[in-house]
Amino acid sequence: MIKITNKNFNLEEEFLEINSKKNGAYSFFLGTVRDDILKKEKKIDGIFLECYQELAYQQLTKIRDQAIQKWNLTDCNIIHRIGKLALGEKIVLVMTSSKHRANAISACEYVIDNLKVNVAFWKFNILNEKQEAVQFKKKDLDKFLEWSEIVKTNQ
């Protein structure tokens, strides 16, 4: 299941969607809006997320399918919010399930690392009602490239 939404989500309800007796392991990544201090001691008031939804669904589906196949997952759910989000609000949830913990954990990390640099989402920090584009970090791109090699060589 993949959701792109401007609505908040409930962790317990989302877990019930993936919960099964066939699973021995679950891994979760929950991203939230942090109280960030930018250059010159400017603090953000929140973030704004835009998305090209049709493309993002295609990209997320590919990432999800790769994770399920590579790590033999029983399920993988991804929720990503869009719109204006205040400090502390939930942004993204990745949940993976499998028979074994190593698979669930590795797959969860793979999904979030790919999502950060390879999906049509654009993030803006909100500073005094102005929006400032946020570029992904080089370390995020490097991590994505590492995963690309791992998935490519193990197929």
N, C-alpha and C positions, 0 to 999 in steps of 0.2 A: 504494500500500500504506500502510495506517495500522495502527500497533500501539500499544496501551496495555498496559504490562507492568510487573511488579515485578522482572523479571530484567534484568541488565546486557546490553548488546549490543556486538557487535564491529564497529568502523567498516569494516574491510576487507570483511567478509562483507556488510554492508549496502550498501556501494558496488557489490559484484558484482551485487546485485539491480537496480541502476539503470543499470549500465554497458552501453553499446551503441555500435556503430560509427556509428549514425545521429546521435549526439550530438557536438556540437562544444564544448559547455560544460557544466560542472557547478558548482553552488554548494551549499555546505554551511554549516549553522549548527549548532554543537554547544554546548549549554548545560551547565554543570557547577555543582556546589555549591561556592560560594566561601567562603573563610574571612572572614566578615563581622563587623565590629564594630558593634554596635548602640548605642543611647543608653546613657550612663553606663558606657562602656567594657566592656559585656557582649559576649562573643564567643559565636557560635553553635557548637553541637556537630555540627550537621547540619540536615537538613530532613525534613519529612514531607509527602507529597503525597497528597491524596485526590481522588477523581474519581467523578462520576456517569457510568459508562462508556457506557451506551446513548445518553445525550444528547451526551456528548463525541464519540463516533463520528459522530453525525449532524452536529455542528458542524464537526468536522475534515473530514468528507467534503465539506461545502459549501465550506469555505475552499479545500480542495485542488482541487475542480472549478473554482472561480472562477479560481484561479491558472493551472491548465492552459489554460483557455479564453482568459483575458486575455493571457497571455504566450506562448501557443502552445508549451507545454512538451511534451516527449516523455514525461516522467514527473515525479512528485512523491511522495516517500516521507516519512512523518512517524512518528517513534517518540517516545512520551512515557512516562516511567517514573512509577510510583506507589509509595507505601510509604515506609519510612524509608531515607534516603540519607545517607551520611557525606560529610564534606568531600572534595572532589576527584572525587566520583563523577559519572558522566554522568546528566543529567536528560532532555534533549530533543535530538533530531536531526531536522533538516529538510534534505532533499536534493532539489534540483531539477535537471532536465536539459533542454537545448534545443539547437537548432542554433547559437545565438549567446549570448555571455556576458551581454549586457545583460538579456536575457529571464530567464536563469537566476538572475542576481543579484537583479533586481527582484522576481521571484516568491518567492525564498527570504526576502527581507526582508518581503514582504507576509504570507507564511504565519506567520512567527514573531511579527510585530507583532500579527496578529489572534489568534493562539493565546494570547498573554499576557493578553488582556482579554475574549475572546469565546468561551471554551471552558470547560466545567464542570470545571475543576481548582481545587483549593484548596491553598494552600501554607502551611505552618507552620514557623517556625524552632524548632529544638530548643535549649533553654537549660537545662542541668542537669536533663535528663529531663522538663522541662515544655515544652509546646507553646504557641507564641504565633502567632496568625494574622498573615499578611502580606497587606496590601492592595496592589493594583496601584497604580502611581504615575500621577499626572496626566499626565506626559509620555507614558506608554504609552497612555492613553486618547486623548490628542491625536493621537498617531501613528495609532492605529486609525481615528479619525474622518477623518484626511487620506486614508488608503487607501480608506475607504468612498466618499468623494467621487470619487477617481480611478477606481475600478472602476465606480461608478454612471454617471459621465459618459462613459465610454469603451465602454459596452456597446452 
